[in-house]
Amino acid sequence: MCGIVGLHLRNPDLTPQLGKLLTGMLGEMADRGTDSAGVAVYGDRIWSPVGAGCVSILEVDAAPTVVADALRVRLGVPVSVQVIDTIFQLTATLDAELLLTAVRAEYPHALVIGFGSDITVLKGIGHPAELARAWGLPAAAGWQGVGHTRMATESAVTASGAHPYAVGPGQCLVHNGSFSNHATIRRSLRTEGVRFDSENDTEVGARFVAAQLAGGRSVETALKELCANFDGFYTLLVSNRDSFAVVRDAIACKPAVIAETPDWVAMASEYRALSDLPGVEAAKIWEPQPEVVYAWNR
């Protein structure tokens, strides 16, 4: 049992409230998973400045100034390192994948938890409410946020096992459920050169979707391919900087609810995570149907 939340803002007047709203949603799902949690925030201009490539990392055994200097020497441009609890948020005025390549070369044992433009990924071990406070999440701004509270069922409670899995440029996936054939698909992806950071089944789904998107498929097609190839019970929320999509398996036994207004689209594992959103009393609210991909774009 895990909890998923996601909020896609249409009304720019609400962007200063994104972190506050996402924190409230995450807190309502805390009792669905108390061992670890994570969020992806799109568009916070302190964490992810306009025009900057961003990389979020954990498990770096070096001081922030040392990291900044090492990467500046390697890349030839200044690199900013913001410390957000245990996460290093790296930004530089170049493509995020160039920054990512430099990070992996300089710190091969660091855990990359997200990269792209406009994105900050934060995750860790502990109670979701405590983590949100440590990150300063209530003060974050932006146009989109995704969150997850985890109750581990098939892999260790580690930072690498926490969601979201943000393994493609600007992409993010969170998951409630389990993939029963993840080991087979992991082996297949590894033969194609795909690297993995954990033994979590969710990472297999994220890597599969990222490979589909890298091959030129739309998020809707990528999620239909996932439904055709993965066995198990699941609700998934997949995002990038421009889109937000939800899908459930053929049986749809994992809970999910979507709400939509002219100002925002939101989803969560349970309605109570949506109940304090502004204007929710006038929202269109429904339960997503099995294997139907629901997607929204900026």
N, C-alpha and C positions, 0 to 999 in steps of 0.2 A: 504493500500500500504506500503510494507516494502522492504528493499533491502538485498539480500544475496550475500556474496562473500566467496570463498574458494580457497585455493592454496595448492597443494600437490606437493612437490619438489622431483624430481628423481635425480637431479644432486647435489651431496653434495657440490660442489663449490658455489652453490647459497644459502646455509643455512645462511650465515651471512646477506643476504639481505631480509630474510623472512619478518621481521617487516616493513621494508621500503616499500616493495612491497604490503604487506597487508594494510598498512596505505593508500597508493595511491588508492587501490581498494575500501576500505571503504569510502574514501572521495568522490569518484565518485558516490557512492550510497547514499550520505547524503541527497539529496533532495527527496529520496523515504521514508525517515523517520528521523525526526529531534528531536524527543522527548527523545530517549534513544538509546543506542548502546551497543554492547558487542563483545568480541573476545575470542577465545580459541587458545592458542599457544602451539604447541607440540615441545619440544626439546630445549628450551632456557636454557642454562646451568647455568645461574645466577639465574633465577627464579625457575628452576626445575633441581637440580643437579642429576648427574648419580647415580642411586641406591637409590634415596630418594623417599619416599611416599609424595605426595603433596595434600594439601587441601586449596582451595581458599574460603575465607569467607568475608561477609559483616555484618554490624550492630552489631559490638562487642563494648560494652561499657566498655573497659578496655585498658590500655596502652599496647603496644607491649611487653615490658619487663615483665609485669604482666602475660600476656597470655603465654609467653615462659616459665616462671617459673612454672606456674600452670600445664601446660601440661608436663613439665619435671618431676615434682613430681608424676603426675598420671601415666606416662608411664615408667619412669626410664631411659629415654634416652634424650639427648639434642634435643630441638625443635627450629628451626630457624623461626623467624617471619620477613618477609619483608613487608614493607608498600609500596603499589603501589597505590597512590592516596588514595581512601577510602577502598581499598581492603587489607586484610591481607593474604599474601601467606605464608602458613605454610609448612615446610618441615622437615622430620626426617628420619633417616636411619632405617625405618621399613615399613611394608606393609601399603599402604595408607588407607585401611579400618580399621586398628587398630588405626591410627591417627584420622580418621574420628569419630570413636566410642568415643574416648577420647574427641574430640572437642564437640561433641553433649552432652556428659555427663557434661562437665565443663561449657559449654556455650549453654544451650538449646535454647536460643532465637536468637542465631546467625543464619544468613542466609548462608547456604552452597551453593556455586555457582559452585563448581567443585571439583573433587578429582580423584586421580589415580597416575600413574607414568608418568613422562615427560610432564605433562600438567599444564598450568596456565590459569585460566579463569578470565577475567576482564569484568565487566559491570557496567553501571551506567546511571544516568539520565543526559541528556544534548545533545548538538550537537555532532555528531560523531567526527568531526575534533578536537574539544576542548578536548573530552575525550581521543582521541588517543595521543594528546600532553601530557595530564596530566599523562597518563600511561607510557610515554616513549616508546610507541610502535615502532616508527621508528628504534630504536636501538636493537630491539629484534631479536634473531636468532632462527633457528629451521628448521624442515623439513616439517611442515604442519601448516596451520592456517585457521581458520574459523571465519567469521565475520557477523554481522547483524546490520542493521539500522532500527529502529522501528517507525512506525506511528500507535499508538494505536487505535484500532477500537472496541474492545470488553471487555477490562479490563483496570484497572487503570495504569497510568504512574508511575511505581515504579521500584525500582531495582529488586524486585522479579518478575516483569512482563517483564523485559528485556530479550532478548535472548543473548547468547545461553543458552539452558537448558542442563546442564551437570549433569545428575542424576544417571548415572551408572559409574562404574570404568573406567576412561579414555574416557568416551563417551560424545558426544556432538551432539545436534540437533538444527538447525535453520530452520525457517519456514516463508514463505510468503504465506498468504491466511487465510483461516478460516476452522475450523472443526465444522460442524453444529450439530453433535451428541456428542460433547465432554462431555456434562453433564452426559449422560447415561453411557459412557465408564468410566468417573471418578468415578461414583457410583460403578460400577462393580469392578474397581481396588481397591477402598477403602475397599470393602468387603473382598478382598484378602489380606488386610493389607498394601497396598501401601500408603505412606504418600505423601502429597502435600504441596507445599510452596506458591502457588498462585492460583488465579482463571483463569489464562490464559489457553486458549485452547491448546496452544503449549505444555505446560507442560504435558497435557494428552497424546499427541503423544509421547513425550520423555519418559514418564513413561511406556507407552505401549511397545515401542521399547526396553527399558532397560529390561523389564520383559521377552520379547521374547529372548533377547540375554542371559539373566541369565538362561533361560531354555535350552540353548544349541543350539539355532538356529543361523544360519549365518545371517549377516546383510542383505543379499539379501532376504532370507526367511522372516526375520522380517519385512522388508519393503513391501513385497508382502502381508503379513498378515495385515499390517496397511492399505494398499489399499483396502483389502477385508472388513475391519471392520469400517473404517472411511468414513463419508460422508462430502462433501465440496469441496472447490477449494484450491489447495495447490501445492507449490513446496517445497521440503524438501532437505536439505543437512545434512547427518548424518556421523559422523566421530568417530574413536577411534585412539589410537596411531599408529595403523597399517593399517587403511583403511579409505576410503573416498568414499561416495556413494550419488547418486542423484536420486530422483524419483519425478514424477509429477502425478497429479490425472488423471482420465479417460478423462476429457475434456481438460486439459492442457491449461487453460486460463491464468494462472499466468506465466509471462515471465521467461525464463531461457535460458542460452547459455553455452555451454561447449567448451573449447579449450584444445588441447592436442599436446605436442611436446615431443621429447625424454627427455627433461630436466624437464618437469613439466606437471601437469594436473590442470586446473583451471575451475571454474564455477562462474557465477554471474547472477544477475537478468537482466542485460543489458550488451551488448558488451563493452560499453565505460569503464567499470570497468576492462576490460582485455587489453585494447588497448596499455598500456605502459609496459606490461610484456615483458621481453627479448625474442626475437625471435618469437613474436606473428605473424609476417607477414608470417611465414612459417608454422603456426599451422594448424592442422585439426580442423575445427570449425563447430559445429552443434547445433541444437536445440533438446533437449531430447524429445523423443516420450512419449505419454501418457502411464502411468503405466509400463514403462520399467525401471528396476533398473540398473543404470550404477555404477559400483563399481571398485575401484582400490586398490591394496594392496602394502605395502612396500616389 
